Amino acid sequence: MQVPKPLKHAVALAAWSHKGLLLVKRPEEDPELGGAWGLPAVSLKEGESVEEGALRVGWEKLGSPVEALQPVAFGVEERRAYTLRLWVVEARLLTEPLLPEPQPGKTYYRAYRFGTPQDLKEAAQEGSLCSRLYLAVKGLCP
């Protein structure tokens, strides 16, 4: 009898400013997408809504408030250790990011830059679900 994998709920933020789409670089030592440029994300806490999670991406991962606009995509993916249920939320970045110092047990980003959705193609090819979902929303193939 196969034991079901744990469910992981997450939200990724497609945060826009007048400079473009915010892209963050995952740490090189990240076991899933080390060094990839993609969308910032968090795992949802117990009882946390998608919008609350999207706002938390801003203050916890980017050091910047965001205005969450709306969920634009949802996907489910089987990973080796868990099943990922992920929402992508478009948002407006209200200030320039100030990336916080890394904390143990969470993924923190090492750098950021502004770009376009096309810049997500490499991460999508490496297995990033949020990048694939957002490219699909924008009508671009990964």
BELVENNOR-V239971 format. One record per pair of residues at least 24 apart in sequence whose C-alpha atoms are under 10 Angstrom apart, sorted by the first residue. I is the first residue (numbers start at 1). GAP is how many residues later the second one is. If there is no record, write none. Layout:
i:I gap:GAP
i:I gap:GAP
This chain:
i:4 gap:77
i:4 gap:78
i:4 gap:79
i:5 gap:73
i:5 gap:74
i:5 gap:75
i:5 gap:76
i:5 gap:77
i:5 gap:78
i:5 gap:79
i:6 gap:75
i:6 gap:76
i:6 gap:77
i:6 gap:78
i:7 gap:69
i:7 gap:71
i:7 gap:74
i:7 gap:75
i:7 gap:76
i:7 gap:77
i:7 gap:78
i:8 gap:35
i:8 gap:36
i:8 gap:37
i:8 gap:68
i:8 gap:71
i:8 gap:73
i:8 gap:74
i:8 gap:75
i:8 gap:76
i:8 gap:77
i:8 gap:78
i:9 gap:33
i:9 gap:34
i:9 gap:35
i:9 gap:36
i:9 gap:37
i:9 gap:39
i:9 gap:41
i:9 gap:44
i:9 gap:67
i:9 gap:74
i:9 gap:75
i:9 gap:76
i:9 gap:77
i:9 gap:78
i:10 gap:31
i:10 gap:32
i:10 gap:33
i:10 gap:34
i:10 gap:35
i:10 gap:40
i:10 gap:43
i:10 gap:44
i:10 gap:74
i:10 gap:75
i:10 gap:76
i:10 gap:77
i:10 gap:78
i:10 gap:120
i:11 gap:28
i:11 gap:29
i:11 gap:30
i:11 gap:31
i:11 gap:32
i:11 gap:33
i:11 gap:38
i:11 gap:39
i:11 gap:40
i:11 gap:41
i:11 gap:42
i:11 gap:43
i:11 gap:44
i:11 gap:45
i:11 gap:46
i:11 gap:60
i:11 gap:62
i:11 gap:63
i:11 gap:74
i:11 gap:75
i:11 gap:76
i:11 gap:77
i:11 gap:78
i:11 gap:119
i:12 gap:26
i:12 gap:27
i:12 gap:28
i:12 gap:29
i:12 gap:30
i:12 gap:31
i:12 gap:38
i:12 gap:41
i:12 gap:42
i:12 gap:45
i:12 gap:59
i:12 gap:61
i:12 gap:62
i:12 gap:74
i:12 gap:75
i:12 gap:76
i:12 gap:77
i:12 gap:78
i:12 gap:117
i:12 gap:118
i:12 gap:119
i:12 gap:122
i:13 gap:25
i:13 gap:26
i:13 gap:27
i:13 gap:28
i:13 gap:29
i:13 gap:40
i:13 gap:41
i:13 gap:42
i:13 gap:43
i:13 gap:44
i:13 gap:45
i:13 gap:53
i:13 gap:55
i:13 gap:58
i:13 gap:74
i:13 gap:75
i:13 gap:76
i:13 gap:77
i:13 gap:78
i:13 gap:79
i:13 gap:80
i:13 gap:117
i:13 gap:121
i:14 gap:24
i:14 gap:25
i:14 gap:26
i:14 gap:27
i:14 gap:40
i:14 gap:54
i:14 gap:55
i:14 gap:57
i:14 gap:58
i:14 gap:74
i:14 gap:75
i:14 gap:76
i:14 gap:77
i:14 gap:78
i:14 gap:79
i:14 gap:103
i:14 gap:116
i:14 gap:117
i:14 gap:120
i:15 gap:24
i:15 gap:25
i:15 gap:39
i:15 gap:42
i:15 gap:43
i:15 gap:51
i:15 gap:52
i:15 gap:53
i:15 gap:54
i:15 gap:74
i:15 gap:75
i:15 gap:76
i:15 gap:77
i:15 gap:78
i:15 gap:79
i:15 gap:99
i:16 gap:50
i:16 gap:51
i:16 gap:74
i:16 gap:75
i:16 gap:76
i:16 gap:77
i:16 gap:78
i:16 gap:98
i:16 gap:99
i:16 gap:100
i:17 gap:49
i:17 gap:74
i:17 gap:75
i:17 gap:76
i:17 gap:77
i:17 gap:78
i:17 gap:79
i:17 gap:97
i:18 gap:74
i:18 gap:75
i:18 gap:96
i:19 gap:77
i:19 gap:94
i:19 gap:95
i:19 gap:96
i:19 gap:97
i:20 gap:73
i:20 gap:93
i:20 gap:94
i:20 gap:95
i:20 gap:96
i:20 gap:97
i:21 gap:69
i:21 gap:70
i:21 gap:71
i:21 gap:72
i:21 gap:92
i:21 gap:93
i:21 gap:94
i:21 gap:95
i:21 gap:96
i:21 gap:97
i:21 gap:98
i:22 gap:40
i:22 gap:70
i:22 gap:71
i:22 gap:74
i:22 gap:75
i:22 gap:90
i:22 gap:91
i:22 gap:92
i:22 gap:93
i:22 gap:94
i:22 gap:95
i:23 gap:86
i:23 gap:88
i:23 gap:89
i:23 gap:90
i:23 gap:91
i:23 gap:92
i:23 gap:93
i:23 gap:94
i:23 gap:96
i:23 gap:97
i:24 gap:37
i:24 gap:38
i:24 gap:75
i:24 gap:84
i:24 gap:85
i:24 gap:86
i:24 gap:87
i:24 gap:88
i:24 gap:89
i:24 gap:90
i:25 gap:83
i:25 gap:84
i:25 gap:85
i:25 gap:86
i:25 gap:87
i:25 gap:88
i:26 gap:81
i:26 gap:82
i:26 gap:83
i:26 gap:84
i:26 gap:85
i:26 gap:86
i:27 gap:75
i:27 gap:80
i:27 gap:81
i:27 gap:82
i:27 gap:83
i:27 gap:84
i:28 gap:81
i:28 gap:82
i:30 gap:77
i:30 gap:78
i:32 gap:47
i:32 gap:94
i:32 gap:95
i:32 gap:96
i:33 gap:90
i:33 gap:93
i:33 gap:94
i:33 gap:95
i:34 gap:89
i:34 gap:92
i:35 gap:74
i:35 gap:75
i:35 gap:76
i:35 gap:88
i:36 gap:84
i:36 gap:86
i:36 gap:87
i:36 gap:88
i:36 gap:90
i:36 gap:91
i:36 gap:92
i:37 gap:72
i:37 gap:74
i:37 gap:75
i:37 gap:76
i:37 gap:82
i:37 gap:83
i:37 gap:84
i:37 gap:85
i:37 gap:86
i:37 gap:87
i:37 gap:91
i:37 gap:94
i:38 gap:74
i:38 gap:79
i:38 gap:81
i:38 gap:82
i:38 gap:83
i:38 gap:84
i:38 gap:85
i:38 gap:86
i:38 gap:90
i:38 gap:92
i:38 gap:93
i:39 gap:49
i:39 gap:73
i:39 gap:78
i:39 gap:81
i:39 gap:84
i:39 gap:89
i:39 gap:91
i:39 gap:92
i:39 gap:95
i:40 gap:48
i:40 gap:67
i:40 gap:68
i:40 gap:69
i:40 gap:72
i:40 gap:90
i:41 gap:45
i:41 gap:46
i:41 gap:47
i:41 gap:48
i:41 gap:66
i:41 gap:67
i:41 gap:89
i:42 gap:44
i:42 gap:64
i:42 gap:65
i:42 gap:66
i:43 gap:41
i:43 gap:42
i:43 gap:43
i:43 gap:63
i:43 gap:64
i:44 gap:42
i:50 gap:36
i:50 gap:37
i:50 gap:38
i:50 gap:39
i:51 gap:36
i:51 gap:38
i:53 gap:34
i:53 gap:36
i:54 gap:33
i:54 gap:34
i:54 gap:35
i:54 gap:36
i:54 gap:37
i:55 gap:34
i:55 gap:36
i:58 gap:33
i:58 gap:34
i:58 gap:35
i:58 gap:36
i:58 gap:37
i:58 gap:39
i:58 gap:40
i:58 gap:41
i:59 gap:38
i:59 gap:39
i:59 gap:40
i:59 gap:41
i:60 gap:39
i:60 gap:40
i:60 gap:48
i:61 gap:36
i:61 gap:37
i:61 gap:38
i:61 gap:39
i:61 gap:40
i:61 gap:41
i:61 gap:45
i:61 gap:46
i:61 gap:47
i:61 gap:48
i:62 gap:31
i:62 gap:33
i:62 gap:34
i:62 gap:35
i:62 gap:36
i:62 gap:37
i:62 gap:38
i:62 gap:46
i:62 gap:47
i:62 gap:50
i:63 gap:32
i:63 gap:33
i:63 gap:34
i:63 gap:35
i:63 gap:36
i:63 gap:37
i:63 gap:38
i:64 gap:29
i:64 gap:30
i:64 gap:31
i:64 gap:32
i:64 gap:33
i:64 gap:34
i:64 gap:35
i:64 gap:36
i:65 gap:27
i:65 gap:28
i:65 gap:29
i:65 gap:30
i:65 gap:31
i:65 gap:32
i:66 gap:24
i:66 gap:25
i:66 gap:26
i:66 gap:27
i:66 gap:28
i:66 gap:29
i:67 gap:24
i:67 gap:25
i:67 gap:26
i:67 gap:27
i:68 gap:24
i:68 gap:25
i:72 gap:61
i:72 gap:62
i:72 gap:65
i:72 gap:66
i:73 gap:57
i:73 gap:59
i:73 gap:60
i:73 gap:61
i:73 gap:62
i:73 gap:63
i:73 gap:64
i:74 gap:55
i:74 gap:56
i:74 gap:59
i:74 gap:60
i:75 gap:54
i:75 gap:55
i:75 gap:57
i:75 gap:58
i:76 gap:53
i:77 gap:52
i:84 gap:45
i:85 gap:44
i:86 gap:43
i:86 gap:44
i:86 gap:47
i:87 gap:42
i:87 gap:43
i:87 gap:46
i:87 gap:47
i:88 gap:41
i:88 gap:42
i:88 gap:43
i:88 gap:45
i:88 gap:46
i:88 gap:49
i:89 gap:41
i:89 gap:45
i:90 gap:44
i:117 gap:25
i:118 gap:24
